[in-house]
Structure formats: structure tokens, C-alpha cells
Amino acid sequence: MEVYDGFSWAVPKAFKDAIASCAFEEGDTLYSTKMAYGTWKEVVDKIDHAIQVHFPARNSRKNTSEDIASVFKANWNSAVKVEFVIGGEPNNKNKFIYTTQGRLFALLQTGNIGVLNKDNEIPKIPLFVAELKKHINDDIIELIKKNVDKESDKPNLVIMAYDETNDASVDKFKSIFYSLHEFKPEVIDLSLSKFTSLKKYHFHPTLSIRSIIIDSNSPEKIRDIIKKVLWPKRDSKNATKSFCDTITRIRSVSSNSFKLKNHISFIPYQIKRYGEIRVHSFNHSPVYRYRLHITKITEQNNIPKSLKNYLELVFVDCPNHLFIKTDFRVSKLKMEMDVDLLHHKSHKLIELAKNSRVFNKFKSRHENLEQYLLDNDKGTIAAELPLWIEECEFKDFKKVFNTIEPLVGHIEILRIEDDGKIAVWDYKPNAYKETKAHVQVFLYTYMLSVRTGIKLSDFICGYFDEVDAYQFNPCETIVAYCKNT
């Protein structure tokens, strides 16, 4: 019979649901020693202390959609009636004790019998998986690395706070582990007692830090597999916003984008170092090289925090599986909209585009221009920025786009204008001939507004070449769909 390691009493793993929800029921019987579990004749002389629950009634535990930590906390102060037994014989003086579920849980965890007395101090509710995640820091990661098999040549680590009584935690671990089967991963499970920095906290006794070790020279492939497994599966029926709501939104809102670090810590076998400009190649069929000027976004104080966060986190959080899965791209989308284009014959980007002709480091004209702007234009902060929106994000996504496939794309040039506006630009040779470029840059701007929560009125957008530049206010764009709804 298996018992949980984190308790002073011998708590069998058969009590998983009671431990997870802090809800013991009539008939539950627990002993202070593992040897006491068995038939009465076999164990009567081995019983040190025992408790049998007489209330609440069996099967009174309610099924709920709440997360298990909330259920646990709600049950902590609920009533429970127990019979306390010493040495195999009932203690007649205190045959029945009226206490709380939390006090019973605290007895099992600490072994302190006095905690059952309701006149004594109320025991603290333990901390759960969510709190443990926050404490997985560099010191803990270094200690975990020391436990990795020395034979691993290129160990990539997936580290997560783990609770073996929490179904969501267990399912998440299994999903990640089995998705990585081709790499033949190994597992290390470390008790919280191994970490000195965690001893001052009162964590739930079934928590541990579990690590998956993958010996591979393909950390980005591993990361992509994990993101695909963890990517939220939501239904558009639960969406509250429409496509047009974002266009008319008058204030910025918080962004609830997926962040891998909220689920696990992923430590690649090799940590890359970057200079002023960080470059990452996304295989989005074809390959797009996303460039971010780290120094500019660090030193410029007029860049919204949510934009900075997105620009930095997209390196690791971009859902590459969406880009591979779909052929529904902004550059191919046909959509009717009217804009009031402002035509420039003299513009900073026109001059920069002309000057960039001498820069020929890459085969692609677009890539040469992007690098040149990042090097020579104070306002340009990023190039080929990946973007996406999914059907689940808007209640009318299918009506607007006539598909449920995710819409994906890449902003060619992202600038911060002198007046602080966030500018989305696209380089279009023979810009004067363009008839649909405004649709493309509008949708890029719209998608960045969705991803960051920044209102559209904080943006401008446009397209340009060495002769002409055209810009417009995305808030004044009249989308045919919105006009008719």
C-alpha cells in the first residue's frame, strides 16, 4: 500500500480525492502508522493512533467546476465529526471530537493532536501549485541541474510544479511527457524538502518539483511540441467580443495571451547570448526572420509595456503550430474596406528606403531593408513580427472571415513615431500601384491591437517604397462587414 510522503500520519493514496479537496467523509479511517493498515486481528496491537470520520455523510462531496485549490480552501473550515482511537481502543474521555476539515488535515500533516481542539489557533491553509510555480527560481533550477544524469550530453529541462493529487497537474505532466516520446525523456521528481529556499513556506504536502530531461540538440522543436500540447482549446461560443468591438474600443485593455512560463520552466541545453538586435528564424513556410532591437525597446520610455512584453515573449511563446497548420494568411486575404489614404512624396521612410539600396548583406531586398532600418532608423524597433488571431477570440470570426482557420501574418516594419504612435509599415515596391496593401497593414495593426490589448487609436499604419508613402488612421477604416452590422 502506497502512502503520501509529505504527511506525519500514514495517509494512503486511496484518499487522493479527500486530500485534494480537504473533504473527509463518514467511514474514512486513518492511522498514524503504515503498519496499522490491514485486518483488525493483524494490526490491533500495531495501532498507535487512529481517526474515524463520522460526519459528513458519505458521498456528500459535491462535484464542482471550480479549481481544486478553491474547493480545498472552501472546505477548510467546514465541520467534521471524528472518533479518536488510541492503541486500538476507543478513548472514552474524548470518544467523539467536533472539529473542522482543516484541523483534521493539519493533524495528518503535522502529527500534532492538539490542533483538533477548536480553541487552539486555526491552522494555516497550505500553498498550492500556483504559488509553488512562482518560487521556481534560478537557484532551484541550478540544484535540479545537479541531479541530471552526467551521461546526458545536451540536457533540455522541462520543470514544473507538480501535485500528484491534482488531476489538472497530473494530466498536464502526462500530456507533455508523452508528447516528447520520440526523445526518450527521463523524469526527476524532487521533494520540496530538498530545496532550502522553500522550507520557510507552508506548501501542500503532496507538492513536488518534477522535471523532464530531454537529451537533444533541438530545443526549439521541443519547445514547439510543448506549446502545441498546452495551447488553450477554447470555443468561440464563449467569446464576448465581436470583430468590430476592437475597432471601436476607446481604451486599452489587459492582454490574456498564452505564456509558456505560466505553465512550465523550459531550460534549453544552451542559452544563447544576443547583441543589440536579437534574431530568430521562424519556420512559418517560408522562413521569417524576426528581428528585435533590444537596446531601443529597453532605452525608449514611450513604448507601452504590453507591447514590449509581446515583442520579447513572442520569441518563445509564438504558436508556430498555428502557422504551420493554416494557409489563411493576411497577405492572401481579400477583404473590402475603405480608407482615407494620406499620400506622401517626402517621408523619412522614403529616404531610408533609397539609402538602403547600398546595403546588400542578404539575398532578399526586404531583409536588407529591414536590417538597414533597424541599424539606421531610431524609430524602427522590430521587423517580421509574427501575429495571429483565432476563431475562439471573436464570436463572429466565421462570419467575418468565412473560415474557422486561424489568421496569421508578419508585420514587416514596426516603428515608434516621433509623436509616440505605434506604426505598422509594409514595404511595397511600386507602392502607387497597390490596391489592397491597406487591407493587409490594417489587419496587421488590428491583430497587434488584439495581441497587446492596445487600442487602435494608438496606432497608425501604411506602406511605402523609394518614391511614395501612404498612411492612414486604422480607427477611421471602414470595414465592409462592420458597416453592414
C-alpha positions, 0 to 999 in steps of 0.5 A: 500500500502506497502512502503520501510522503509529505504527511506525519500520519500514514495517509494512503493514496486511496484518499487522493480525492479527500486530500485534494479537496480537504473533504473527509467523509463518514467511514474514512479511517486513518492511522498514524502508522503504515503498519496499522493498515490491514485486518483488525486481528493483524494490526490491533496491537500495531495501532498507535493512533487512529481517526474515524470520520463520522460526519459528513455523510458519505458521498456528500462531496459535491462535484464542482467546476471550480479549481481544486485549490478553491474547493480545498480552501472552501472546505477548510473550515467546514465541520467534521465529526471524528472518533479518536482511537488510541492503541486500538481502543476507543478513548472514552474521555474524548470518544467523539471530537467536533472539529473542522476539515482543516484541523483534521488535515493539519493533524495528518500533516503535522502529527500534532493532536492538539490542533483538533481542539477548536480553541487552539489557533486555526491552522494555516491553509497550505500553498498550492501549485500556483504559488509553488510555480512562482518560487521556481527560481534560478537557484532551484533550477541550478540544484535540479541541474545537479541531479541530471544524469552526467551521461546526458550530453545536451540536457533540455529541462522541462520543470514544473510544479507538480501535485500528484493529487491534482488531476489538472497537474497530473494530466498536464505532466502526462500530456507533455511527457508523452508528447516528447516520446520520440526523445526518450525523456527521463523524469526527476521528481524532487521533494520540496524538502530538498530545496532550502529556499522553500522550507520557510513556506507552508506548501501542500504536502503532496507538492513536488518539483518534477522535471523532464530531461530531454537529451537533444540538440533541438530545443526549439522543436521541443519547445514547439511540441510543448506549446502545441500540447498546452495551447488553450482549446477554447470555443468561440461560443464563449467569446464576448467580443465581436470583430468590430468591438476592437475597432471601436474600443476607446481604451486599452485593455489587459492582454490574456495571451498564452505564456509558456512560463505560466505553465512550465520552466523550459531550460534549453541545453544552451542559452544563447547570448544576443547583441543589440538586435536579437534574431530568430528564424521562424519556420512559418513556410517560408522562413521569417526572420524576426528581428528585435532591437533590444537596446531601443525597446529597453532605452525608449520610455514611450513604448507601452509595456504590453507591447514590449512584453509581446515583442520579447515573449513572442520569441518563445511563446509564438504558436508556430503550430498555428502557422504551420497548420493554416494557409489563411494568411493576411497577405492572401486575404481579400477583404473590402474596406475603405480608407482615407489614404494620406499620400506622401512624396517626402517621408523619412521612410522614403529616404531610408528606403533609397539609402538602403539600396547600398546595403546588400548583406542578404539575398532578399531586398526586404531583409536588407531593408529591414536590417538597414532600418533597424541599424539606421532608423531610431524609430524602427524597433522590430521587423517580421513580427509574427501575429495571429488571431483565432476563431475562439477570440471573436464570436463572429470570426466565421462570419467575418472571415468565412473560415474557422482557420486561424489568421496569421501574418508578419508585420514587416516594419514596426516603428515608434513615431516621433509623436509616440504612435505605434506604426505598422509599415509594409514595404511595397515596391511600386507602392502607387500601384497597390490596391489592397496593401491597406487591407493587409497593414490594417489587419496587421495593426488590428491583430497587434491591437488584439495581441497587446490589448492596445487600442487602435487609436494608438496606432497608425499604419501604411506602406511605402517604397523609394518614391511614395508613402501612404498612411492612414488612421486604422480607427477611421477604416471602414470595414465592409462587414462592420458597416453592414452590422 
